[in-house]
Amino acid sequence: MNRERLAALDAYVIDSTVKGFPVLPGGTTVQDFSAGGPSLFDAGFLPPIMVLRDSALRTNISTMADFCRRHGVLFAPHGKTMMAPQLVQRQLDAGAWAVTVATPSQARMYRSFGASRILLANELVDPAAVAWLMTEMDADPGFEFLCYVDSVAGVELLAGALDTIPGSNQLQVLIEVGAPGGRTGNRTSTGVMAVANRAAEIPRLKVRGVSGFEGVLAHHADEASLEVIRGYLRELRSVAEAVRQVLGPVDDPNPVEPFLVSAGGSAYFDLVADELTRGWDSDQVQVVVRSGAYLTHDSEYFAELSPFSRSPLNEPEQPGLTAAIEIWGSVLSIPEPGLALVGAGKRDVPYDIHLPLAEAVRRRDGSTVDLRGIVVEEVNDQHAYLRGDVRGQLEVGDWVRFGISHPCTAFDKWKLIPVVDDDHRVIDCVQTFF
């Protein structure tokens, strides 16, 4: 991406509209603030506050990059998870092939930071978005964009929109393969072939491959769940082989562009690599994995589902993935035995899959101690209800550290996030653009 545009984020002024940050002199920039290495606990932060641990980010990026290299897959990390160009750039620096997005608005944001290859892992159906994208490609021949289509109606819509736009640039599309009970994606092989055949007839559409998403079909790591995922991936591969035939000869030893087969969230990307890479000539077919939540991992949902936790493919020794997100809130009240109220709620923590985990307490004497027998039972807008063995572990004014589940719904609650070292000193800040 554009390094100058990214560097300009250091000039962002931290003012009173930025949640959780200390009261600072007027005009204090991110660069000014981070340069002093302020302590999370002593610099006057106003909890609740979410932070990212730098060492965990580095480990996770390196671990995933090594996985992709070993298995010969391209990596297009999903940018919707964090909507933070600085974090995407870290992944590109480690070898990522593209950034994935879910909406045209997300694509526009990353493009504004100079992203040169964007995969819209979703259908493109709005003529205004088509017009903007074609304008971007006309202005910059180095900009590559791919999107999904899953119906003949969608193909016709794109064809109609392209007919109104001057020029000859082609829009690259992946035929999306769905499954009953899933999200978007054509449900049958016959339907997929109809979409592929019609798209191949449109001069300004270019069919680059097929894609799908397995993550909505299972949410556990038991054998039955893993077999559901494998079954879907085998169907995706079968359809991919058929779509390749539509596009012409499949034995060209030096294709101009490889056929793309894409899948893979943050839970089952090992199965994607296992099922989709075998038997292809890598010069002719390339598999693209799109994991996003792996970057920060979490303390519960992906902690159980991650391939680096369950290792079904007997991966070599790896450091694994580490939870990079911490959310800190202060104990506001202990109004009755076995109950503590902490100032961190739905506006601060994700709660769509699991409630946060109360992991540790930072006491007023500066010590940090792991919590035992305390669970988050409920969250309101600004409160978390902690129940259990509260007496002797928590006091009013202490700070509680929460681990989270499902990072995709954590970042959207924070527009500026401190990045801390292992001593909890701020070394950088990440800006989000939701």
N, C-alpha and C positions, 0 to 999 in steps of 0.2 A: 504494500500500500504506500501511500504518499508519506514519506518520513517527515517532511516539513509540516504537513498537516497534523500528524500525530504529535510532533514535538510542540506544536502550538498549544496542545492541551495543558502543558506545564504552566501556561500563563493564565489558566482559569483562576478567577478570584474567588476565594472561599469566604462567603459572606453569611449573613444570618439566615438565608434561605436553605442552606445546606444542613441537612439533618445530622445531628450527633456530633458535629465538629465543635472544637472549643471556640470561645469568644476570642476573636483575633483582631489585631489592628487593621484598620481599613486598608484595602488594597493588597492584603496578603494573598499571594498566589500559591498554587500547588507546589511549585518549585521552591518558593521561599519556605513554606511550611515543612516540606519533606527534607530539606537540606539539613535541618537541625536534628533530625532523627528523634522527634518527640516520642515520649513513652505513651502508650495507650492509656496507662493508668495514672500518669502524673501530669499530663499536659492539659487537663481540663476538658476532656471529651465529655459530652452530655449524653449518657446512655438513654435509650438503646443505641447501639452502634454495631454495624457489621464490618468485619475485617476479613482480608484474605491473607493467608500465610504464604509468603513467597517461596519458601522451601518446598511446600506441598505442590504449588503450581509448577515449579521446575521439575519435580520428580514425575508428576503426572504427564506433563508434556513429553518428557524424555521417554517415559515408559511406553506411551502410545505410539510415538514416532518409531521406536525400536520394533514394536509389534507390527506396524504397517510395513516396515522394511523387510522384516523376516518373512512375511507372508505375501509380499509382492502386491500390496493393494495401495491404491491412491487414497489420500485422506482429505476430506472436505469438511472440516469441523463445523458443526451447526452453530451459526452466530446468533440464533434467536435466544439461546440459553442465557447469554450474558449481555448482548447488545453493547459490547465494549470493544471498539477497534484496537485498543492497546493490547487486549488479551488475544484477539485474533492474530495480530502481528507476531506475537510470541510463537504462536503455532505455525504461522507461515515461515518464520525464521528456522523452525525445526523441521521444515520440509513439507508442510501441508500444501496440497495442490490447488485448493480453492477454498472459498468460504460459502457455506450453505445458509440459506435464509428460508423463511416460510411465507413472506408477504412481499409485494412490490415495494412497500414503504421501507421494509428492512433492507431490501436490495438498494434502494436509493440512499439510505443512510451510509451503508458500507461503501457504495460507489463514491459518495462525497468525500470519503477518505482515500480514494484512489484504488479500491479493490479492482484487480484486473481480470479475475475470473470468479463469477458468481453462479451458484447453482440454486435456483428457486425450486425447492423440493415441495412443489405444490402446483396446482393448475393456475394458468394465467388466463383470465377471462375478461379483464377490463380493458377496453380499447385505449383509455388514457394511459394505462401502464404500458401497453404495447408501443404506443407512440413515443413515450419517454425513452423506453429501452432502445428502440431503433434509432432515435436521435443520438443517444449515447454511443451506440456502435458506429454510426456514421462519423461522429466527431473523433472517435478514437478506435482505429482499426485493431489496436492491441487488446481491446476490451472483449472478453468472451463471456457469453451469457447462455445458460441452459435452463429450461423449465419443463414442467410435466404437461401431458395431455392424457386424458383417460376416456374420451368419448369422441364419436364422430361429430357430435354437436360442438364440442370444444374445438375440434379441428376447423370446422366451418367458421366458427366465431373468429379464430385467429386469422384464417384466410381472408375473411371480410375486413378485419381491421388492417391487415397488411396491404390490402388493395387500395386503401385510402392514403397510404404513406409512400411518398416518393422514395426511389432508390431501389437497389437490388440486393441489399444485405439479406441473408437468410437468418431466420430464428431457429435455433437448435432446440429440439424437443426430445424428451425421453418419454416413452410410453409407460404409464404407471400401471402396475399390476396390483390389484387389490385382493381382498379375501372377504368372504361373508362375515359380517360383524365387525369388519375393520373400518378404516376411514375411507378416503378417496381411493381411486384405482379401479380399473375395470375388473369385474369379477370372473370373467370366463376367458379361456384361451381363444375362443371364437371371436369374442368381442374385442380382445386385444389385437388380433390380426386384422379385424375390420378397421380399427383406429390406425394401425400401422400402415395398412394399404392406402387408406385415404390420405394420411399425412404425407406419404411418399409421392402422391400425385400433385401436391401443392408446391409450385416452384420456389416459393419463399419460405418453406419449412424444410428443415433438414433433420431427419430422424437419426439421432446419435446413439440410441440404445434403449434400454428398459430400466425401470427402477421400481422400488417398493419399500415398504416399511413393515418390519416384523414385530416391532415393539408393542403394538397394541393387541397382539394376539395371545400373549401370555405375560404373566407378571410374577412368575416364580421360577425357581431353579431346579425343581424336581424333574425326574425323567420324563414324565408325561408332558410337562410344559416344554421341555427342550425338544421333544419329538414333534410337537405342534409347530415349533419354529422351523425345525429341519424340513418338515413337510412343505411348509410354505416356500422355503428357499429352493427346494427341489422343483417346485412348480414354477417359480420365478426363472430358474435356470432353463427349464424346458421351454418356456415361452420365449426366453431370450434367444435360444437357438433357432426357433421358428421365425422370429422377427428378423434375425440376421439374414435369413434366406430371402426375405422380401427386399432387402436393400441391395441385392446383387451377389456376385461371387464372394465366397467366404474364405477362399484359399490364396488371396493376394499376399505374397510374402512381405510386401512393403506397403501396407495401406497408408494413405495420407493421414487418416485419423482412425484410431482404434475404436471399436464398438465398446460402449460403456454399459456396465451392469452395476447398479448401485443399490445398496441397502445398508442397514446397520446403524442402530442407535447406540446407546451406551450400555445396554444390558447383554446383547447377544452378538456382538461384532465378531467374536471368535467363531461362532457357527457360520456367519456370513463368509468369513475367510475360508473356512473348511469346505463349505458346500459350493461356493461360487467360483473359486479359483482353480479347482482341479480340472485338468484336461484342456484348458484353453492355451493357445499360443499367446503369450503376454504381449507380443507386438500387435496382435490383431484384436484382442479383447482385454480390457482393463476393468478391474473391479474397484468401485469407489465406495468407501465407508464414510458415514456422515455423523459420527458420534459427537455430542456436544457436552453433556453433563459430566463426562469423564474428567474434564478439565479441573473442576473443583471437587468432583466425587461428592460423597455425603456421608452421614453417620448412620444411615439405616437402609433406605430403599436400595440404592445402587451398591451400598456396602455388602449387601447380601447377593445381588444379582451379577455384579461385575465378573467378567471372565477371570480376572486376576484374583478373585476370591474363591471361585469354584474350580478353576483350571481343568475343564473337561478335556482339553487337548494336550495336557501335560506340557504346558509352556515351560521354557527354561527358567531358571531362577531369575526372578524379577523383584524389584523393590515393591511392586504392587502400586495401587493407587491410594492416596491419602486424602482425607477430608481437609480441604483448604479453607472452608468457610467457618468462621466463628461469629456468633451474635451474642453480645453482652448486654445484660439488663440489670438494673439495680433492684434489690429487695425493697419493696415499698411498705409492706405490712405483713405481720404475722398475727392475724386477728383471732385465731383459734388454734387449738392443738392440732398438729398435723397438716396445717395449711399455711403456705406463704404465697403472697402475691408479688410478682415481679413485673416491672414495667417494660414488657416486650410482648406485643400482641400481633393481631392479624395484619396490621400495617407494617410490621417489621420482620416477621418470620413466615416461611411457607407452611401451609397447613392442609394442602390439597390431597396429600397421600398419607403422611403420618405427621403427628405433632412433633415439635422439636424435642430433643433430648437434653435434660439438665445434666451436664457433664461435670462441672467443677464450680467452685466458688473462689472468688478473689476477696479475701478478707481485708478489713480496714488496716490491719497491721502489715499488709503487703504480701502475705503468704497465699499461695494458691493450692487448694486441696480438692481432690476428686470427691464428688458426691456419691452417696450410697443410699439406696432405697428411696429415692425421690423421683417421681414421675410428673410430667406435665399432663394434667388431666383435661385441660380445656384452655382455649385462648379466646379472649374478647378482642375488641379493637386495639386496646393498649395494655392489656393485662394477660399474664400467664398464670394459671392456677397450678401451683406446685404442691403435691400432696405426698405424704409419707413421713419418713423419719426426719422431720424438720428440726426438732429441738436439738441443740448442740452443734448443728451443722450450719445453720443460717441465722444471721442477725440482720435487722433492719439496717440498710445502708451498704451491705455487701453487694458485690457484683457477681452475677451468675453467668457462666459460659454455657451457651446452648450449641449443640450440634444440630444440623438440619437434615431433612429428607427432601429430595427432589429440588435441586438447585435451580431448575428452570423457573420456579416461582419465587426465588429469593432475590435475584438481581433487580427485578422491576420495582422493588420497594426502596431502592437506594440510587441516587444520582451521582454520588461521589463516595468511593469506597477506599479506605486506607489499605495499603499493602504493608504488612509488617514482617519483620524478621523473627527469628525464634525467641528473641528477648522481648517481643512485642513493641519494638521501636518502629515508627513509620519510616519506610524507605521510598514510598511512592504512593500515588493515589490513582485509582482507575475511575474514569468517567463513563457512565452509561447513557444510552440514548433510546429510551423507550417512547 
